[in-house]
Amino acid sequence: MTRILTGAALVLATLALAAPADAKGCLKGAAVGGVAGHVAGHHGVLGAAAGCVVGRHRANKQARQDSQNAPAQTSGR
């Protein structure tokens, strides 16, 4: 019983101290990767991790491309 309470306290402390993650692209990639990994041979967790990495990479690439294509802000004076 004390092991369960100690484990639960450790998990809660870890979650309370964790910094929020910037999950742009990761959630969609993890969902797609998890499903694909599960269908491909019951490797849903591995697929979700890989999907998160790929989704995050693609989101960063898109953000970089959007910032380069944005017109320069100039004042009207």
C-alpha positions in Angstrom: 0.0 0.0 0.0 2.8 2.4 0.8 4.5 1.6 -2.5 1.3 2.7 -4.4 1.0 5.9 -2.4 4.7 6.7 -2.9 4.5 6.0 -6.6 1.4 8.2 -6.9 3.1 11.0 -5.0 6.1 10.8 -7.2 4.0 10.9 -10.4 2.0 13.9 -9.1 5.2 15.8 -8.1 6.7 15.1 -11.5 3.6 16.4 -13.3 3.3 19.5 -11.0 6.9 20.5 -11.7 7.0 19.7 -15.4 7.1 22.7 -17.8 4.4 23.0 -20.4 5.5 21.6 -23.8 5.1 23.4 -27.1 3.2 20.7 -28.9 2.6 22.4 -32.2 2.5 19.6 -34.7 3.3 16.9 -32.2 -0.3 16.0 -31.2 -1.5 15.4 -34.8 1.7 13.5 -35.7 1.4 11.4 -32.5 -2.2 10.5 -33.2 -1.4 9.5 -36.8 1.8 7.7 -35.9 0.1 5.8 -33.0 -2.6 4.5 -35.2 -0.2 3.6 -38.0 2.2 1.8 -35.5 -0.7 -0.1 -34.0 -1.9 -1.3 -37.4 1.6 -2.1 -38.5 2.2 -4.6 -35.7 1.1 -3.4 -32.3 3.8 -0.7 -32.0 1.5 2.2 -31.1 3.8 3.9 -28.6 6.8 3.8 -31.0 4.6 5.1 -33.8 3.3 7.9 -31.6 6.8 8.9 -30.6 8.0 8.9 -34.2 4.9 10.7 -35.3 5.4 13.4 -32.7 9.0 14.0 -33.9 8.0 14.2 -37.6 5.0 16.4 -36.8 7.1 18.8 -34.8 9.7 18.9 -37.6 7.1 19.7 -40.2 5.5 22.4 -38.0 8.9 24.1 -37.5 9.5 23.9 -41.3 6.2 25.4 -42.0 6.7 28.2 -39.5 10.1 29.0 -41.0 8.6 29.1 -44.5 5.7 31.3 -43.3 8.1 33.8 -41.7 10.2 34.0 -44.8 7.2 34.6 -47.1 5.6 37.2 -44.8 5.8 40.7 -46.2 8.0 43.1 -44.3 6.2 45.4 -41.9 6.8 49.1 -42.8 5.5 52.2 -41.4 3.3 54.4 -43.5 5.3 57.6 -43.0 
